[in-house]
Amino acid sequence: MLKKNVAVTAAVVGAIALLSLPALTTAAKSKPVQVANDGRAKCYDCHDEVKALKEGSKHAKLSCKVCHDKLDAHMSDPEKNKPVTVIDQSLCGKCHKEQYESFFEVNYEASARKEKGTPTGRSPMQDKLLAGHGFTFEHAEPRGHAFMVIDQFAVDRFQGGRFQFKKGWQGVTSTGKTWDVLTDTGKKLPETAMAGNPTCIQCKTSDHLLKWKFMGDKDPKAKWDRTSNIVDVAKDTNNPLGCVHCHDPHGTQPRVVRDALIQAIEKDPKGNIFAKNGATDLKVIDFRGFRKIGIMQKTDSRMMCAQCHVEYNCNAGTQWSDAKPVKYDDLRTNHFPLKNSLQLLKHYQDLNFFDFKHAITGARLIKFQHPEAETYAGSVHDKAGVQCHQCHMPQQKAKNGKKFSTHGVIRPKNHVKEACLGCHPKDSVAKKSYEIDAAQNYVKGKMRKAEYWLGQLIDTYAAAQRLGVAPTVLDEARAKHEEAHVLWEYWTAENSDGFHNPELARESLAGSIAASKAGVKILNDAMTVAKKDEPKK
């Protein structure tokens, strides 16, 4: 019944086109719209890929000058004079007012500066279990796209907390340009970390699309790369994620621009988590070897959201095999695995990379980001064809009576009627809310148990080390810590408390508990033998 209801609703949602995006069009498929005195023909002499996107599309009538300035100078000397490209959301907002305004509307349901590592947070034992990592200084829950740059820069783990709200605590509701909201104090605060890197910023803003070569490699034409000074990149970041991340400005086709996602899909187009029937709906377009975009025939918000809501590595780290450093000149510092919690330990071992060593056990650990996309893959809702936007960006009525997709991104459990009842019309809000709570309560219970046993493993390791247990035994227990950590910490980074895939969450967290218990037993057994062998006084 669920599949039937979902399929019917998906068809309706598809018909009204939540993201209002047409299929990929080309000049060959549709008669071009003629625009007098536009001058685009000269642009097309060099940019045939743009012509294929634009002609016959919903943006076909828009002149190139709408988004590009200084074109005359560019035409006179293309290499010397680059055109100015406007990618600010406010330009799109002139025509798409409701979507623009909803994007920047403050969602007061999402708390600001809410730490995960507190008794009421997602990971109460985080300081102990992530000991040695900068996230222990502040790992706050997300609160919406409008704040994705501001909140990252203001967090205590980012550059010593030097970036603060201009208006103090009254500034937490301010949206808009980054440096209208924040100020650089130039001071490192106590109990902060100096984390941050240019790659991480690429999913939180669209400002650098034309300043960043594919994969963040060095290039004379690129202003920034993976090794750039993080403060300089931050100062050049003025806007959160823009419309152009998911909507091609030339033709409005649904698209992705995040380089490591495109690379991961190209490596496995038949078997990645978005593939259907052995193929992925993504046409990759290369812009002169400098950057790439991926265009879809139909909207797939699973892929579009996976530009950011995914586990990825953007940090420097260490090689698993020989403890040699992995620095930002290494391509592994811009990497999308597209694997779930059960697969990631082996993946990173094969990649020969880990993030940090635990401060007590020395275990080689991974710090996960926000793996919503790969968690959702293969879930009940995913198999039924439900996409992210149907739950998180439902249709609303504008003041003029027309429907539009909210771009504020809601929390479905707080908007069950809009997010759930379209597919479950026979259920009540109370019933679905109760079911959501049940799934999340169960997963959070398993998360707490996993944390408890990881804590026991760490404490037992310290005791065994003090007792002089053999290094080979400590190595064996440390391997169990590495296994248990991956299967647990993934779920503190994933932001649905397991609801995106409760079955995967249960299997993973149960595996973490089992691995921790096994490690504790290894150490306890060794300590029992060690105590028997102690010389009697």
Steps between C-alpha positions, in 0.01 A plus 500: 500500500786736584655447158167556329428821690850627451495422131173688451625800694834497325319514168294799617804676639686430180214648302508827689880485484606600846819650379337611176781373281465380140680210345838559341442682174729562208482711191445184297198390704316831512473801274713784642326813618622800300604803704572813297825690564597258772847425364488146628605354167846637556503346849403166349801507268711408804236362738312232310431314827310807621297508179395138554380585849331831422321475168150357532504528878293712738787748515541521123353849484738637762787698356852401596531850645252417775766297682820622334651847502792652306428282199616758247846511656505121512410476130779739407763298686363175645820390671582831661149612599287250683128576523344564840260219586226570753402191699341674799166350608338844490526505120298177478268640764379770263301235314477229767395718792327239717786250474754772575315638801432156645871415472593788731204469737627416849378161621458550873441127545872442442698613805816704455831390656348174625791273591486132417745419780273588794274283723199586283689501169541231239830382648528562877837321527654671202790663686621163622435304183649762265786595732773657291274650233395863450130412489513457877521880534168556326297264285166675458185372332412660163223759472440564132657598169489874562745451789728237352793740447438728796471216750807322368715810533367590847546156655772463766693239302540729198814715515502544875160666519634823351185560292212623715154649447514877462187541713599240759227255591243721330679422173412130494182572303678714240515356149655631180856587409753327723700808586191710565422254779846401628811691594862391525630567851844366408516335842526131586268416785592248772366145460466523123654321203667623180309275259369593158607447140407633154344173380242495777375844399422387144173333598389787722524775241482546124724807506808309382356304208706697250801540730554132578632245255343154491601314817672811634823440309746784455466699180608851396136566406374397845498751782466226764609140537515233771818649648380862514505698823171428671452849642551657156242264349259572785532874449408448132188302592198728515198279432364161600422232246339660195230406252767409244615206710188305398351696208696567184477876439523466121207264456351423846586130473547317831869463564788440741825693513687350795817359349564200726141380455535517122831316523351225719207446263727494194709228666196277541211620280328160503520410866508818710222571750301713252511255208184339368496203266877518466526868407508842663298788360793741483656649187840642595607812313864603505571873472841515331666273753448754778175386658214258448128498563253213493162550329197276562211415272267500801526647846675268743530685827675200655796590280455876528490487881795259502723788395508585871297246698754223463806358673806648337860560586631853477766481770867429516573175681729201520565188298370184661794290381804697606383804701627744238309829484239565232509870418265723302697455179375138508175431312379289793419828674207547258329161494143362499481127588121464443507206744291434811607430857550128443737561208704802604768345723622277217463787253727732696747221571517433124532875441784489753367793699379586849420833664651482848622275780299466816675680785485198734502182293686627195233342278495628142162669471283663233306820573184479295311789348124494424427171317129542429514400131671164546294427811179554305618284210325165508253602770126429483424851376784495248380170354152650472637785289470780752757778461636748753302799376165327543547491878730798562378746235125440470265713296353814654252758381630848434294810575392506136360149535767332289689202636875505543759280667625639828875542491531553874532120546270381778536235767229253397422381852385856579292518180352154470193614309704657219783246498331168569126495446524543123632143486313379810156663461322251726724581798468788744769747596504353850545145371788583265668717765479211743658262249782744424570539872501124546763447228719783626464400866614148416802618302599756764486222759742295293724807458519545878585132551767517232650804671495328839690198372748712308563686824551168678747392233701821535508474881592133494776571248648763731488258794664222296771734382579602859517134599756432229291277274695388194506740201361228272189478718464878501526497121219245480277711725589813307376336178168433673487868597551601138216273391261604776568870445407498130176312565402751775631846407341491156162536677598806701589672173187381314225744588178293502561303821477193282161573342642508147584131535412343839597150384851608403532697825409198709740266320782750519457600863453140612825423322671783685379368835619150416844622389545706817396209720745275316778753559415525870510121532839478328643750747329355808623151416854630456483694828377191686804307375731792578372525856551125554856532374581789733759404760338451840619732771 
